[in-house]
Structures are given as structure tokens and as C-alpha cells.
Amino acid sequence: MSRSEVSGVAGSRRPVAAPGRRRGPELERAILDAVLEQLGTDGWNALTMEGVASGAQTGKAALYRRWPSKADLVAEALRTRLPPLGRIPDLGSAREDLYAVCVRMRDVMRSRAGQALRTVLHECDHIHAERFRDLVRAGLYEPAHGLIGELVRRGIDRGDVRPDATGPLLVEVIPALMMYRAKVCGSEWADAEIAEMIDGVMVPLLSA
């Protein structure tokens, strides 16, 4: 074997350089992904800082530098990863607008972060429960109130919602029904069930 061939064989056996260490936003994304992964597989009670660090392929120190406790870490993952409701385009009627917002709410709660949030609320103790309920209020309940109120006002301007449908309780009907049936009855809110709620409850309640 020639010297060049020997050199080529030796070169082929050199170890591949390890990728650079993740830092900053990239590392934080990996950590928060690992939180949602562990919540989905193990739940709140079994989630540990060690398990999250292992899933993110980092050390516990990287977690504790950013979040002083498990509750702080989980709250950050849920707060930043829960999909926003966004806006609803004018679909031509209050019925279609409200149906669309219900589908959007359902999809948020079906998201990875939404399912993780439901797991946390089901398992966590009373000390942490209020904190995570605040996340539900800020991340879903209050945005839903604002968006439904906007759609009702759009319907009033359009003429298919009665002009006096301005009471504060009206915007709570959809979120209250959806969250109650999801928690108490285990409803997954299929499209047909959403349509039944809109046509049987909301349209008669709001019709001009």
C-alpha cells in the first residue's frame, strides 16, 4: 500500500467533529420542546428537571439559570407554545363567524401545548393550580371573550345579530360550554357538535 493510500485510510478513520454546543434561543427551544414531550408522556407529577435536561441534551444548570423551579419552567413552556387564536375573517354571517372561532378554540386545546395544559390542570396540586388556571385565562379564555365580542359587534353592524346583544355574559356562553363539556364530559368537540351548539344555542340567542 502506498503512502498516499495509507494516509487516505487513516483520514477516513478520523472521528467526525461534534456539533457546536447550543446556546441562547436554540437551547431554550430544545428545553421547552422537551418539557412538552415529557408532559405528554409522563405528566406533571413525573416530570423532573433531570428528565427535561436529558431530553434537551443539556445540563440541569442550563435550566436553573433560566427557571428557578419546575413550575416556572412548565409555565413558560405552556405560555409560549399555546397557539394564539388570531383573527377571524368576515365569513358573511354571525353563524359562520362563531362556528370558525369555536373550531379555532377546539384546535388550540388539541394542540400539543393545549393537551399538556389540560394534563397539568388535572394533576397539579392546589398550590400550583391557580397559576396554571391564570394561563388558561390569559392564553385562551380572555382572547376568546374579546374575539367573540368582536364577532357579535360585527353581526350587529351586518344586521344578523339583534342590536341589544351587548351584555357581557353573552360572550361567555361559548367558552363556558366548551370548557365545561371538555372537562366534565370529556367532549372532544367534533365539528358536528360545534355546529349543534351554534345552531341550537348561539343563533337563537343572537338572532335579530
N, C-alpha and C positions, 0 to 999 in steps of 0.2 A: 504494500500500500504506500502510495506516495505521501510526501509531507503535506501536500495540499488536501489530500483525501482525509488524512488523519485529523488535520485542522478542522475540516468540514464536519466530521463525525463528532469531534469534541464540542464544536459550536452548537450542533444540534441538540446536545445534552444539557446546555445551559438552562437553568430554571427561568421561567417566564417571570418578569418583574411583577410584583403585586400592585394592584391598582392603588392610586393615591387615597389617602385617608379622607373620608367625607367630613365636611365641615359646614357650618352655617345652615342655610335653608335646606340644603340637600340632606344633611344629617337629621334635621328636625322633621322633614317629610318622612324619612325612614322610621323615625321613632314613633310618629303619630300613626303611620300605617301599621306598625307593629302593635300599637295599643288596640286599634280596631280589630286586627286579626285575633289578638288574644281574647278580647271581649267576645268576639263571635264564636270562638272555640271553647273557651274556658269560663267565661262570665266574669262578673265583677269580683265575686268573693275569691276566686282562684287567681285573678290577675296579680302579678307581682312585678316590682321594678326589675328584678333579675330576669324574669321571663321576657319583659319588653326589651331590655338591653340585649339579650341574646337574639331576639327576633330581628332587632335593628342592626345586629353585628357591631355593637359598640359596648362601652363600659358603663356601669351604673353611674359613675361620676358625671358622664355627659348628660344623664337625665337629671341628677340632683342639682347640677349647675343651673338648669333652666326651670325645673319644677320641684319645689321642696317636698312634695308628697304625692302619693298615688292619686289622691282625689284631684289635686291640681293638674296632674298630667292627663287624667281621663277627661276632666272638664275642658281642657284645651283641645284635645282631640275631637270631642263632640262639638264644641263651639265652632271650630274652624272647618270641620268636614261635613256638617249638616248642610245639604244643598239649600240655596235660597229659593223662596217661592217665585221671585221675579214678578213680572207684569203679565197681565192677560190682555191680548189684543181684543178689539171690539169684534165680537163674533156675530153681531146682528140682533141678539136678544138677550135679556137677562137670564133666560133659561140656559142658553148655551154658555154664557159667560160664567155662571155659577157652577155649571157642570165641569167646566175646564178647571176652575180653581179647586174643586173637590178632587179631581184626578191629580192635580199638582200636589195637594196636601198628602194624598194617599201615597204618591210616589216618593215624597220626602221621607215619610215614615217607613217605607220599604227599602230605602237606601241603606247602604252599609252602616253609615253613622246613625241613621234613624233606628235601625234594628238594635244597634249597640246601646243607644239611649234607652230604649224600652227594656233591655236586659238590665241595665244599671238601675233604673227606677224600680224594677221588680225585686232586685236582690239587695240593694244597699240599705244600710240601717238608717234610722230616723235622723241621726246626726248629719248625714250627707244628703238625705232625700230632698230637703228643701233647696239645697244648692242646685241639684240636677233638675228639679222642677222649674227653677228660675231659667235654666237653659231651654226648657220646653217653651216657657212663656216668651222668652226673648227670641228664640230661634224659629218658632212656628206659630204659637198662639197669637201673639201680638201682630206679627206681619199678616197673618190670616185675617184678623179683625180689620186691619187697615185696608187690605186688598178687597175684602168683601164689601166694606163700606163704600169704597171707590166704585165697585161694580153696581151696587144698589143706586148710587147717585147717577151713574151713567144710565141706568134703566129709567130713572125718573126723568132725566133730560130727554131720553129717547121716547118716553111715553108708555112703556110697557110695565112700569112699576108705579104703584099708587104714590101720589105726591107726599103723603104723610108717613111713608115708610122710612122714618128717620130716627126711630127710637134706638137707644144703644143696645138693647137686648136682641134686636133683630140680627145683628152681625155675629152674635154668639151662638145662634142656633146651629149652624153648620159645624163649627169646631167642637161644640159641646156634644152633638150627636156622634160625630166621627170618633172623638176621643173616648166617649163613654162606651160605645159599642165595641171599639177596638180593645179596650182594657177589660171590660166586664164580660163581654160576649165572645171575645176573640175574633171579631169580624175582621176580614182582610179587605173589605170594601171592594168587591168585584164591580166592574163597570155597570152591570145591571142593578146592583144595589144602590150605587150612586144615583143612577137615573131615577130609581124609585123614590129616593129621598127628595130629589129636586122636584120631580113631577107631583109627588104626593104631599109634600110639606112646603117647600120654598115657593113654588109657583103660586099655589093658592094663597099663601101668606102675603105675597108681594104684589099680586096681580092688580093692575089699575082698574 
